[in-house]
């Protein structure tokens, strides 16, 4: 099933206006839209940068959208959600993705149910914010507790004793399927990221997405999460990609640094006929006030 074709025809994507337009005898393909992830200004360290501040930064830099990190929000009250949506609208900026955390790789059904309910709850938040996508994680085995140690081990960790990789995939597939009715009702697409855990490889990511085979589940391509041979792996997931988060590392990365060839990545996405948002995730140690503008210009040039 062609998820992207379904979504555009259903007018659910923020880039629905990016369909091919006929102009005389020529065909004009609109430019990509660029967004800034709120994570770019806050890497889980104090002082915390608010979503409101990032909306202002995005507007000042001429970005089209803001990708909201759920844990960066001040609260979830209706008044707060309304204020975020109004601030974005007043600044001509779209709220385009809600990046959330959950873990479906849990042998305890009670634990998985909590992640399912959390995901459904975030679907409602996304709907209230006018957001069309939710960044979804598969979860991981958590046999390496420290994230710093996990990164030092290139994202690889052993399976929980007494279980198999197949168990993890089955839990994840079943859990996501339980979230799909809520996603469809709200008109919010779940975008499964090539993150740590089961989706660390393109094979793992596509195993889940293809097993579910729903227009309400697509791939979120994070350009910085395939640490070895990234271009071949990005190409494998490109045709099912519905959202892109593009990492940059000015000042050196928080956990690692990749020298990504963005013109090459742009060609991979062009070949796959991707026409959606490019959302900047600045993960460098340089001050975001200089690192983000440089990164945004880098992406604009690469995708021009």
FENVEN-V5006 format. One record per residue. RES is the residue in one small letter. SS is DSSP state (H for helix, E for strand, L for the rest). PSI is psi in radians with two decimals (* if undefined). OMEGA is omega as a letter, one per 40 degrees, with the letter a starting at -180 (none if undefined). Layout:
res=RES ss=SS psi=PSI omega=OMEGA
res=RES ss=SS psi=PSI omega=OMEGA
This chain:
res=x ss=L psi=2.31 omega=i
res=x ss=L psi=1.67 omega=a
res=x ss=H psi=-0.72 omega=a
res=x ss=H psi=-0.64 omega=i
res=x ss=H psi=-0.74 omega=i
res=x ss=H psi=-0.82 omega=a
res=x ss=H psi=-0.72 omega=a
res=x ss=H psi=-0.69 omega=i
res=x ss=H psi=-0.48 omega=i
res=x ss=L psi=-0.04 omega=i
res=x ss=L psi=0.68 omega=a
res=x ss=L psi=-0.27 omega=a
res=x ss=L psi=2.56 omega=i
res=x ss=L psi=-0.41 omega=a
res=x ss=L psi=0.46 omega=a
res=x ss=H psi=-0.52 omega=i
res=x ss=H psi=-0.06 omega=a
res=x ss=H psi=0.32 omega=i
res=x ss=L psi=2.75 omega=a
res=x ss=L psi=2.40 omega=i
res=x ss=E psi=2.33 omega=i
res=x ss=E psi=2.32 omega=i
res=x ss=E psi=1.71 omega=a
res=x ss=L psi=-2.21 omega=i
res=x ss=L psi=0.05 omega=a
res=x ss=E psi=2.81 omega=i
res=x ss=E psi=2.17 omega=a
res=x ss=E psi=2.17 omega=i
res=x ss=L psi=2.03 omega=a
res=x ss=L psi=2.73 omega=i
res=x ss=L psi=2.78 omega=i
res=x ss=L psi=2.70 omega=i
res=x ss=E psi=2.58 omega=a
res=x ss=E psi=2.43 omega=a
res=x ss=E psi=2.89 omega=i
res=x ss=E psi=2.19 omega=i
res=x ss=E psi=2.37 omega=i
res=x ss=H psi=-0.46 omega=i
res=x ss=H psi=-0.46 omega=a
res=x ss=H psi=-0.47 omega=a
res=x ss=H psi=-0.08 omega=a
res=x ss=L psi=1.95 omega=a
res=x ss=L psi=0.78 omega=i
res=x ss=L psi=0.43 omega=i
res=x ss=L psi=2.61 omega=i
res=x ss=L psi=2.60 omega=e
res=x ss=L psi=2.57 omega=a
res=x ss=L psi=2.38 omega=i
res=x ss=L psi=2.29 omega=a
res=x ss=L psi=2.76 omega=i
res=x ss=H psi=-0.67 omega=i
res=x ss=H psi=-0.74 omega=i
res=x ss=H psi=-0.69 omega=a
res=x ss=H psi=-0.62 omega=i
res=x ss=H psi=-0.76 omega=i
res=x ss=H psi=-0.75 omega=i
res=x ss=H psi=-0.79 omega=a
res=x ss=H psi=-0.78 omega=i
res=x ss=H psi=-0.74 omega=a
res=x ss=H psi=-0.51 omega=a
res=x ss=L psi=0.01 omega=i
res=x ss=L psi=0.35 omega=i
res=x ss=L psi=2.68 omega=a
res=x ss=L psi=-0.46 omega=a
res=x ss=E psi=2.97 omega=i
res=x ss=E psi=2.28 omega=i
res=x ss=E psi=1.96 omega=a
res=x ss=E psi=2.17 omega=i
res=x ss=E psi=2.08 omega=a
res=x ss=H psi=-0.79 omega=a
res=x ss=H psi=-0.14 omega=i
res=x ss=H psi=-0.19 omega=i
res=x ss=L psi=2.58 omega=i
res=x ss=L psi=-0.74 omega=a
res=x ss=L psi=-2.98 omega=a
res=x ss=L psi=0.36 omega=a
res=x ss=L psi=2.65 omega=i
res=x ss=H psi=-0.64 omega=a
res=x ss=H psi=-0.73 omega=i
res=x ss=H psi=-0.78 omega=i
res=x ss=H psi=-0.73 omega=i
res=x ss=H psi=-0.68 omega=a
res=x ss=H psi=-0.66 omega=i
res=x ss=H psi=-0.78 omega=a
res=x ss=H psi=-0.72 omega=a
res=x ss=H psi=-0.74 omega=i
res=x ss=H psi=-0.74 omega=i
res=x ss=H psi=-0.80 omega=a
res=x ss=H psi=-0.73 omega=a
res=x ss=H psi=-0.48 omega=a
res=x ss=L psi=0.10 omega=i
res=x ss=L psi=0.54 omega=a
res=x ss=L psi=2.41 omega=i
res=x ss=E psi=2.45 omega=i
res=x ss=E psi=2.04 omega=a
res=x ss=E psi=-0.42 omega=a
res=x ss=E psi=2.52 omega=i
res=x ss=E psi=1.92 omega=a
res=x ss=E psi=1.98 omega=a
res=x ss=L psi=2.96 omega=i
res=x ss=L psi=2.32 omega=i
res=x ss=L psi=2.93 omega=a
res=x ss=L psi=1.91 omega=i
res=x ss=L psi=-0.05 omega=a
res=x ss=L psi=1.38 omega=a
res=x ss=L psi=2.11 omega=a
res=x ss=L psi=-0.30 omega=a
res=x ss=L psi=2.02 omega=a
res=x ss=H psi=-0.56 omega=i
res=x ss=H psi=-0.73 omega=i
res=x ss=H psi=-0.71 omega=i
res=x ss=H psi=-0.67 omega=i
res=x ss=H psi=-0.62 omega=i
res=x ss=H psi=-0.70 omega=i
res=x ss=H psi=-0.62 omega=i
res=x ss=H psi=-0.81 omega=a
res=x ss=H psi=-0.66 omega=i
res=x ss=H psi=-0.74 omega=i
res=x ss=H psi=-0.77 omega=i
res=x ss=H psi=-0.72 omega=i
res=x ss=H psi=-0.74 omega=i
res=x ss=H psi=-0.50 omega=i
res=x ss=H psi=-0.74 omega=i
res=x ss=H psi=-0.71 omega=i
res=x ss=H psi=-0.80 omega=i
res=x ss=H psi=-0.76 omega=i
res=x ss=H psi=-0.77 omega=a
res=x ss=H psi=-0.48 omega=i
res=x ss=H psi=-0.08 omega=a
res=x ss=L psi=0.43 omega=a
res=x ss=L psi=2.44 omega=a
res=x ss=L psi=-0.26 omega=a
res=x ss=E psi=2.61 omega=i
res=x ss=E psi=2.22 omega=i
res=x ss=E psi=2.13 omega=a
res=x ss=E psi=2.46 omega=i
res=x ss=L psi=2.68 omega=i
res=x ss=L psi=-0.61 omega=a
res=x ss=L psi=2.98 omega=a
res=x ss=L psi=3.05 omega=a
res=x ss=L psi=-0.39 omega=i
res=x ss=L psi=0.50 omega=i
res=x ss=L psi=-0.25 omega=i
res=x ss=L psi=1.93 omega=a
res=x ss=L psi=-0.71 omega=a
res=x ss=L psi=2.23 omega=i
res=x ss=H psi=-0.62 omega=i
res=x ss=H psi=-0.73 omega=i
res=x ss=H psi=-0.65 omega=i
res=x ss=H psi=-0.75 omega=i
res=x ss=H psi=-0.65 omega=i
res=x ss=H psi=-0.45 omega=i
res=x ss=L psi=0.30 omega=i
res=x ss=L psi=0.53 omega=i
res=x ss=L psi=0.09 omega=a
res=x ss=L psi=2.33 omega=i
res=x ss=L psi=2.69 omega=a
res=x ss=L psi=2.72 omega=i
res=x ss=L psi=2.58 omega=i
res=x ss=L psi=2.29 omega=a
res=x ss=L psi=2.38 omega=i
res=x ss=L psi=-0.04 omega=a
res=x ss=L psi=3.02 omega=a
res=x ss=L psi=2.90 omega=i
res=x ss=H psi=-0.67 omega=i
res=x ss=H psi=-0.67 omega=i
res=x ss=H psi=-0.83 omega=a
res=x ss=H psi=-0.79 omega=i
res=x ss=H psi=-0.72 omega=i
res=x ss=H psi=-0.75 omega=i
res=x ss=H psi=-0.78 omega=a
res=x ss=H psi=-0.81 omega=a
res=x ss=H psi=-0.81 omega=i
res=x ss=H psi=-0.69 omega=a
res=x ss=H psi=-0.79 omega=i
res=x ss=H psi=-0.70 omega=i
res=x ss=H psi=-0.57 omega=i
res=x ss=H psi=-0.34 omega=i
res=x ss=H psi=-0.31 omega=a
res=x ss=H psi=-0.71 omega=i
res=x ss=H psi=-0.67 omega=i
res=x ss=H psi=-0.68 omega=i
res=x ss=H psi=-0.78 omega=a
res=x ss=H psi=-0.75 omega=a
res=x ss=H psi=-0.68 omega=a
res=x ss=H psi=-0.20 omega=a
res=x ss=L psi=0.58 omega=a
res=x ss=L psi=2.24 omega=a
res=x ss=E psi=2.30 omega=i
res=x ss=E psi=2.19 omega=a
res=x ss=E psi=1.89 omega=a
res=x ss=E psi=2.12 omega=a
res=x ss=E psi=2.54 omega=i
res=x ss=L psi=1.49 omega=a
res=x ss=L psi=-2.82 omega=i
res=x ss=L psi=2.84 omega=a
res=x ss=H psi=-2.42 omega=a
res=x ss=H psi=-0.43 omega=a
res=x ss=H psi=0.37 omega=i
res=x ss=L psi=-0.42 omega=i
res=x ss=L psi=2.70 omega=i
res=x ss=H psi=-0.58 omega=i
res=x ss=H psi=-0.74 omega=i
res=x ss=H psi=-0.77 omega=i
res=x ss=H psi=-0.85 omega=a
res=x ss=H psi=-0.48 omega=i
res=x ss=H psi=-0.72 omega=a
res=x ss=H psi=-0.88 omega=a
res=x ss=H psi=-0.75 omega=a
res=x ss=H psi=-0.56 omega=i
res=x ss=H psi=-0.61 omega=a
res=x ss=H psi=-0.74 omega=i
res=x ss=L psi=1.06 omega=i
res=x ss=L psi=2.49 omega=i
res=x ss=L psi=-0.19 omega=a
res=x ss=L psi=0.11 omega=i
res=x ss=E psi=2.16 omega=i
res=x ss=E psi=-2.97 omega=a
res=x ss=E psi=2.34 omega=i
res=x ss=E psi=2.01 omega=i
res=x ss=E psi=1.98 omega=i
res=x ss=E psi=2.00 omega=a
res=x ss=L psi=-0.32 omega=a
res=x ss=L psi=0.16 omega=a
res=x ss=L psi=0.05 omega=i
res=x ss=L psi=1.86 omega=a
res=x ss=L psi=-0.44 omega=i
res=x ss=L psi=2.49 omega=i
res=x ss=L psi=0.99 omega=a
res=x ss=H psi=-0.62 omega=a
res=x ss=H psi=-0.73 omega=i
res=x ss=H psi=-0.69 omega=a
res=x ss=H psi=-0.70 omega=i
res=x ss=H psi=-0.64 omega=i
res=x ss=H psi=-0.61 omega=a
res=x ss=H psi=-0.54 omega=a
res=x ss=H psi=-0.06 omega=a
res=x ss=H psi=-0.69 omega=a
res=x ss=L psi=-0.31 omega=i
res=x ss=L psi=0.16 omega=a
res=x ss=E psi=2.27 omega=i
res=x ss=E psi=-0.15 omega=a
res=x ss=E psi=2.51 omega=a
res=x ss=E psi=2.27 omega=i
res=x ss=E psi=2.13 omega=a
res=x ss=E psi=2.04 omega=a
res=x ss=E psi=2.54 omega=i
res=x ss=E psi=2.82 omega=a
res=x ss=L psi=0.66 omega=i
res=x ss=L psi=2.32 omega=a
res=x ss=L psi=0.07 omega=a
res=x ss=L psi=2.47 omega=a
res=x ss=E psi=2.74 omega=i
res=x ss=L psi=-0.67 omega=a
res=x ss=L psi=-0.55 omega=i
res=x ss=L psi=2.91 omega=a
res=x ss=L psi=2.28 omega=i
res=x ss=L psi=2.40 omega=i
res=x ss=L psi=1.47 omega=a
res=x ss=L psi=2.38 omega=i
res=x ss=L psi=1.61 omega=a
res=x ss=H psi=-0.58 omega=i
res=x ss=H psi=-0.64 omega=i
res=x ss=H psi=-0.74 omega=i
res=x ss=H psi=-0.67 omega=i
res=x ss=H psi=-0.67 omega=i
res=x ss=H psi=-0.64 omega=i
res=x ss=H psi=-0.78 omega=a
res=x ss=H psi=-0.63 omega=i
res=x ss=H psi=-0.76 omega=i
res=x ss=H psi=-0.60 omega=i
res=x ss=L psi=0.02 omega=i
res=x ss=L psi=0.58 omega=i
res=x ss=L psi=2.31 omega=a
res=x ss=L psi=0.34 omega=a
res=x ss=L psi=-2.78 omega=a
res=x ss=E psi=2.59 omega=i
res=x ss=E psi=1.91 omega=a
res=x ss=E psi=2.06 omega=a
res=x ss=E psi=2.22 omega=i
res=x ss=E psi=1.64 omega=i
res=x ss=E psi=2.06 omega=a
res=x ss=L psi=0.43 omega=i
res=x ss=E psi=2.93 omega=a
res=x ss=L psi=-0.18 omega=i
res=x ss=L psi=2.66 omega=i
res=x ss=L psi=2.25 omega=a
res=x ss=H psi=-0.47 omega=a
res=x ss=H psi=-0.36 omega=i
res=x ss=H psi=-0.61 omega=a
res=x ss=H psi=-0.65 omega=a
res=x ss=H psi=-0.85 omega=i
res=x ss=H psi=-0.72 omega=i
res=x ss=H psi=-0.71 omega=a
res=x ss=H psi=-0.73 omega=a
res=x ss=H psi=-0.71 omega=i
res=x ss=H psi=-0.68 omega=i
res=x ss=H psi=-0.81 omega=a
res=x ss=H psi=-0.71 omega=i
res=x ss=H psi=-0.73 omega=i
res=x ss=H psi=-0.73 omega=a
res=x ss=H psi=-0.63 omega=a
res=x ss=L psi=0.10 omega=a
res=x ss=L psi=* omega=none
